[in-house]
Amino acid sequence: MNILLFTSGTTSKSKAVMLSHKNIASNVYALQCVEDIRDTDTNIAFLPFHHIFGSTCMALMLAQGVKTVFPDGLRYIKQNLNEYKVTIFVGVPVLTEAIYKTIMKEIEKQGKTKLIKFALKVSNILLKLHIDIRRKLFKQVLEALGGELRFVITGGAPADPLGLKGFNDFGIKTAQGYGLTETAPVICAETEKHKKNGSVGIPMINDTIEIVNKDENGIGEIRVKGPNVMLGYYEMPEETSKVLKDGWFYTGDLGYFDEEGFLFITGRNKNMIVLKNGKKVFPEELETLVNRLELVEESMVFGLPDEQDKNDIKLSVKIVYNKEVVKEKYEGKTEEELYDIIWNEIKEINKTFPRYKHIQNMILTSEELIKTTTKKVKRQEEMKLILSNK
C-alpha cells in the first residue's frame, strides 16, 4: 500500500481506499500514453491532493516534466491564468463550466455575441476543409484566459457537453475522463483521436471494461479489471467483497458502450430514481439541462414521496439561483417572482422528455448545496435537509 484516500461519500459513508504504488504508477503510465501533455506546459493545480484525481494528475505532471503553479483561490482564477501564462489545467466540471460561463458573459457584456456566433460558423466551415484558424480568430477570447491556455482536462463528475464543445470551438482542446478513487482513478478517457460529444471516451490501454446486468436499452453496471484497481477498503473486508469479485471492480455506475466503443455514463446506481410504474430516471440527465438555465447556479434532482400515493415518487428539483445574474438582470425581483421565471423554464425542459421524466416540484434557495471538497453534491445530506424542512 502506498496511500489511503477516502471516497467522496456523496451516496454513502466515506470509505478509506488502499492504493498501491503499482495502482498509481500504472495509471500515470496509461495517461502518458494517450494525452498530449508536454514538458513545455505550465499546469495550474486546482484540485486538492487528498482527492485521487488531484494527486494522480500531480504525479502525471511531474512524470512529464511539466511546471506546476498554484492558484490563490477560485476568485482569482482569471488573474492567475494571466499571471502564470497557464497552458493546461485539470479540473472538475463545476470549475471548467464556471470558466466557460465567464467567457460567454464577457462576450455578451461587450455586445459581441452575434459577431462570435458568425465567427464560429466561419471557423467550423474552415475546419471541415482542414483549415484551423481558431486561435487567431478568437485571440481576444483566449487573451481573457491568459492567451496560452491550450488544453483542459475534466473529470470527477459528468460534464456538460456544451461547455466542452465551447472550449473546442475557441481552439482549446479538451479531454473528459471517467474513474473512481478505487481505480487510481482513470479507467476511461477521451484522446486526440477518440472523442465523441457526451461520451467519456474509450478504456485506458491497460484496463478492461464491461457492462453487466444490462436492461432493455443496453444500460448496465460498469465493471473494470486492470493494474489500477485498488487493494481494497481499509479494515472493511465486507464492503470490499461487495465490489471486488474475481479481480473485477464493480463501480456502481451505470452506462453503455456505443457501436464504436465509446463509453457513455447514464448515472449512479445509488442515485437512480425508480418510479411506481418501474420506469427509471437518472437525475444527472435532468440536472445537466436545468444547470444550463441562466438563473441556475446549481441543482439537484431527487424523488420525493407523493403525498397522495405513498407508493409513488414525485420527481423534484432543488435549485440554487445565481445571485450575480439576479443582480445584473433581475434586480428588485422577489424570490417568488424568480421562482415563477425558473418554474416556467422547467416546464419547457419537461416538454423535451417523456411524461414520466417530468419534474413536478421545485425548491428554490440562495444557499449553496452541501458538497465535498471537489464540489460534488452530497445527495444523502441534502435529502436529510430537504425532508427535515418539509
ABEGO torsion letter per residue (X at the ends): XABBBBBAGAABBBBBBBBBAAAAAAAAAAAAAABBBBAABBBBBABBAABAAAAAAAAAAAAAGBBBBBBAEAAAAAAAAAAAGBABBBBBAAAAAAAAAAAAAAAAAAGAAAAAAAAAAAAAAAAAAGBBAAAAAAAAAAAAAGGABABBBBBGBBBBAAAAAAAAAAGBBBBBBBBBAAAOABABBBBAABBBBGBAEBBBAABBBBBBGBBAAGBBBBBBBEAABBAEBBGBAAAAAAABBGGBBBAGBBBBBBAAGBBBBAEBAAABBBBAAGBBBBAAAAAAAAAABAABABBBBBBBBBAABAABBBBBBBBBBBAAAAAAAABGBBAAAAAAAAAAAAAAAAAABBAAABBABBBBBABBBBBBAAGBBBAAAAAAAAAAAX
